[in-house]
Amino acid sequence: MDPNSKQLLHIYAELEAELHENILPFWMNRVSDPQTGGYHGKILSNGTVVSDAARGAVLNARILWTFSAAYNATGRDEYLKEAQKSCQYFVNHFLDRQNGGVFWSIDANGRVLNGRKQIYAQAFAIYALSEYYKASEDTEAIIYAIDLYNLIEKYAFDSLHNGYIEALSQEWRGLEDLRLSPKDANLPKSMNTHLHVLEAYTNLYGIWKDKELKAQLQNLVKIHHEKILNPRTGHFNLFFEMDWKPASEHYSYGHDIEGAWLIRRAASVIDNQMLLNASDLKALYMARVTLAEGVAADGSLLNEGLNGHVTDYDRHWWPQAEAIIGFIDAWEISREDSFLNAALKNWQFIKSHLRHPSGEWWWKVNDSYQPDLSQDLAGEWKCPYHNARLCIEILKRAPALVTKMPFQAANYKN
């Protein structure tokens, strides 16, 4: 067996253990709330449960996706049971039965706190419900997912300039404040929302071969190629005016490498070889730029940059997970060992510096590897989606990886 295959078998075994022994048990045993049937909205870095914390649609959709995907990848019944519980809670508490769509947040007792229709949250609901349908064959799940897709297309699609606006009110009317979070720019379009609508539509198309959905998914791939990716820098622009004029100069290394493989995944489910070939080239371009500019000497992925310079040296948990997937994806296209070595070195960084004693990962560590104790261990944005997905992706890709077979993303479940 060649050295690359040996290393891949080793990381495969370690990530399988990470999923089953660390990440998923934490969310099943520590975050699950038996009193409500749902999940606590916040756990502090010291393990303290904040029982009255708000509960967000994004976190709960990501939990639903995680356990559904874990079952689809491993066939373990305990994950299907957790997904069933998660789906019941999500459908009962986050679906807006009057106006359609999903609420942004509820309180610990299930009362609506914020009913706005953030398109990012609608996308994650589609992503989760379509994955759950693959696990359970529950027809209600696919009906809900299709309804959400139709609502996004009806209210959020910009037929004049193309793309999707950020947010609408609970009744699907216009808003003045469109921000996904306080740190984001108040602009009508963003990379982040488009990336996750693309991700959601990719998953939905895997179970619902609708002609219009296929056209919109293809359109989203082209938007990322032509509007969001800066061809000069190899980075995604982050925020845009309605007419797609870029309105920001900073970039996120984590989103760049995540987007590289997600665009390629989307193109792989569409029967369009030219689009897939173009996506392969752009994925390699972005991966090379990320490797050259955003990877520290210790193998970790830095957070943000501007004009070719790093502006935030913190190592957040989620970019590390996406870096491993993205670099292995780039290696599958190119067989350039620099990508495989980058993925393996990043995993060594995670094991050394990001693991929390609970089995979850710290939100972030600084340049001196000190964890940020002020950040949640679980919360509105701290979820199992990125690190569990890393493990699941490697489990699904492993046979093709270790035999160095040509990679065909369409050959396995998305």
N, C-alpha and C positions, 0 to 999 in steps of 0.2 A: 504493500500500500504506500502511495506517495506521501510525502510529509504534509501536504495540504489536506489530504483526506484524513490523516491521523488527527490533525489539529481540529478539523471540523467535527469529527466524531467526538472529540473531547468536549468542545463547546456545546455540542448537541446534548450530551449527557448532563452537563452542568446546568444548562438552561432548562432542561426537562425537570431537574430537581428543584431549580429555582421556582418554577411555576407551581409544582405540586406540594413542595415542602415549605415555601416561604410566602410567596405573594398571595396565592388564592386562599390559603388557610387564614391569613390575616384578615382578609375581607369577609370571609365566611364566619369567622369566630369573634373578631374584635369590632368590626364595623356594623355587622348585622344587628338589627334591633328587634328582638323577639316580641316586644310589646306592641309594636305597630306593624310588624311584618315587613318593614322597610330597612333603611340604613341610616345610621346616625349622620347628621349633617357636618360634623366636625370632630376630629380627634387631634389634640395638640401633639407637638413633637415629643412630649414626655409620656404620651399614652393616655392622657386624661380625656375622657369622653365629654363633649359639650352636648348634653342631651337635648337642650332646647334650641340648638342651632338650626337655622333655616336649611332646607333641603332643596338642592338645585336639580333642574331637569337634566343638565349636562352630566353631572356626576352620576345620577341614577340611570341615565341612558347608557353611559359608559360601563357601569356595572353590569347592566343587562347584556350588553354586547360581549363583555369579557367572559361571563359564564356560559353564554351561548356558544361563543367561539371556542372556548376551552372544551366543551362537550363535543363540538363538531370535529375538533382535532384529535381528541383522545378517547371519546366514547365512555368516559367515566360518568356513571349515573349520578353521583353526588353533584356534579356540575349542572346537569340537566335539572335536577331538583332545585338548585339555587337559582337557575335561570327562570324556572317556572314561578318561583316565589317573587323574584325580581320583576318579572313581566306583570304579574298580577298587581303588584304595588304601583308600578309605573302607570299602567293603564287606568287603575282606579283613582289615582291622585293627580296625575299630570295632564291627562287628556282633557281638553276644554270641550265639554259636550255641547255647549251652546254655540260657540263661535268656531269651533274646529281648531286644530293645532294643539301645541303643548304649552302649558304655562312655564314661565321662567323659574319660579320658585314657589315653594309652599312652606308652612311652618311644620314643626315636629308633630303636630296633631292633624296635619293634612289640609289645613285651610290655606287658600291661595294668598300669597304675599305679593307676588308680582306676576301679572297675567300677560305681560308684553310678549309679542311673537318675534323673538330673536331668531333669525333664519338659521344661525349657527345651531341653536338648540333643536329646531325642527329637523335639521339635517342629521344630528346625532340620534334623534328618535327613529328616523328612517333606517339609519345604519344598524341600530340595535334591534328593531323589530324585524327587519329582513333577516338578520343573523339568527334571531330566535325562531323564525319560521323554518329555517333550514334545520334547526335542532329539534323542533317539536312538531312540525307540520300543522301547527295551529293556524287555521285559515283566518281567524280574526286578526292575527298579527300581520299578515300580508295585506289584509283589507285596510287596517290602520296605516300601514306604511304607504300604500298607494294613495290613500286620502291625503296624507301629509305632503306627498309629492305634488298632487294636484293643487293643493293650497299654495305651495311655494310658487308653482308655475302661474297660478292665477293672480297672486297678489305681489310677489316679490320680483318676478322676471321683468327686466327693463327691455321692452320690445323696441325702443328707439335706439339705445346705445349698446344693448346687449349686456348680459350679466345679471347679477342679483343684488338688490339693495339689502342693507344690513338688518333692518328691524322695522316692525310695525306695532301698532297698539294691540291690546287684547282683542279688539274688534276688527283688526287688520286695516286700520287707518294709519295715516302718516304720523310720524313722530319728529320732534325737534332733536332729541338726544338719541342718536343711533348707536352709541358706543356699546361694544361687547363687555368692556370693563373700564374702570376709571382711568387706567393707564393708556387706553387706546385713543386714537384721534376720532373726533366726531365728524366722520365723513361717510358718504353714502355707500362706498364699496371698499372691500378689503380683500387681501390675499387670503386671510385666515378663513373667512366665511366661504369663499369660493373653493378653497382646497377641500373643505369638509362637506360641501354640497357635492363636489365631485366624488369624494369617497363614498358618500351615502348612495348616490345614484349608481355607482359601480356595483355596490352590494345589492341594491334593489334589482338592477338589470340581471344579476346572476340568477334570480328566481322569477323574474317577470319580464319576458322578452317583448316588451311593448315598443312599437316602432317610434313613437314620439319620445319616449324615454331615451331610446338609443340615439336619436337625433340630438337631444339636449345633452347627453353625456359626451357625445362627439364634439359638440359645441364647447363644452366646458374644457375638454382637453385643448382645443384650439385657443380658447381664452387664456389658458395658462401659458401656452407657447407664445402667443402673439401680444398679449396685453400685460400679463403679470410678470413674466420672466424678462429681466433686463438683459438683452442680448450682449450688451457691452461688458457688463460686470459678471454675469453668471449667477446673479442673486435675484430673488423675488423682490419686487417693490411691494410695500406693505399696505399702503392706503391710496385711494383714488377719488377724484371727483367723479361726478356722474358720467362724464364723457370719457373716462379712463385716463385723464391726465394724472400722472403720478403726483402725489402730495406728501411724499416722505422720502428720506434718503437713507435712513437706517435699514439694516437688514438683520434677519435672524438666521443663524447657521442651522439651528434645529429645524426650522420650517423649510429651509432650502433642501436639506438632505431628506427630510420626510416627503416633501413634495416631489422630489426626483423619482422616488420609487412608487408613490401613489399615482402620479400621472402615467407612468409606465404600466402600472396595474390596470388603470382605467382603459388605456389604449388596447391592452391585451384582450379585453372581453368584447371589443368592438371588431367586427369583421372588416378591418381596414388596414391592410399591411403597410401602406404608405404612412399612415398615422402612427402605427407602432414603430416603424423604422425611425421616424422623426422623433418620437418620444424616447427611443433608445439613445439617440445622439444627444438630446437635451439632458437626459438623465446623467449620461457620462460627463457632459460639460459641467453640470452643477456639482456632481460628486467630485470632480477634479478640483474645482474652485474651492469647495468646502474643505477638502483635504489639504489644499495648499494654504488656505487663509485661516481656517477655523479650528484646526486641531492643534492642541498643545503638545509639548514634548512628552508628556506623560500618557498621551493617547486619548485624553478626554476632549469633548467638544465644548468649545467656549460658547458664550451666549449670544452676543450681538456685535455688529461691526458697522463702520461708516467709512466710505471712501478708501477701502482697502486696509483699514486699521481696526483692530479689536477695541471696542469701547466698553465691553462688559466681560470680565474674565471669570465670572461665577460659572460653576458647573451645575446646571439644573438637571434634575433627574430625567426628564422626558427627552431632551435632545440626545442623551447618551444612548437611550434605547433606540431612537430613530436612526442614529448614526450607524449602529451595527447592522440594522436591516438595510439601510441605504447603501452602505459600503459593500455588503455582501451582494446586494442586487447589482451594483456596478461591476463587481468581480464576475458575476455570472454573465454579464454582457461581454466584458473585455478580457477576462482571465488575467488582468493585471494584478500581480501579487501585492502591490502597494495597497490596494483596496482591502484585500483579505487580511493583510497584516494590520491595517488600521482597525478593522472590526475586532480582531482578536485582542489587540492592545487596549481597545476601549473596554472590552469585557473585563480585563484585568484591573482597569481603573475602577469600574463599578464594584467589583468584589472587594477591592481594597478600601474604598472611600465612601461609597454611597449606601451600603447596606445598613439599615437601622436594626437595632437588636430585636425588634418585633418581627422581622422578616420582610417588612416593607422597605422602601428606600427613602432616605432623606430627601426633602424637597430640593435642596441644593447645598453645595459646599463652596467655600471661597477658594482663592488662589493658594491659601495655606492649608486647605483641606479641612477647615473647621466648618461643621454644619451650622446652618442658620436655624437656631432654636425657636425663632419667632414664627416660622412657617409651619403650616399644618402637616400632619402625617396623613390625614384624610380630610377632604373638604370639598368646597365648591369646584375647585380646579385640580385638587390632588386626588388622583384616581388610579385604578389598576389598568387603565386602557393602554398606556404606552409600554410599560414594562411587561405586562402579561402578553401583549401583542408581539413584542420581541420574541418571547419564548415560543409562542404559538407559530409565528412565521418560520422560525428556524426548524421547529418540529415538522412543519408541512414541507419545507424545502429540502430537508436533510437527505432523502434518497438521491435526488438529482445532484445535490451538492457533493456528496462524498464519492459519487461515481463519475463526477465531472461530465455528466450528460448535458447536452444543450438544454438551456432553461426554457420551458414553455409554461408561462404563467396560467394559460387557459386550461392546463391539464389538471389543476386542482381547484378546490372550492375557493372562492374569493371571500 
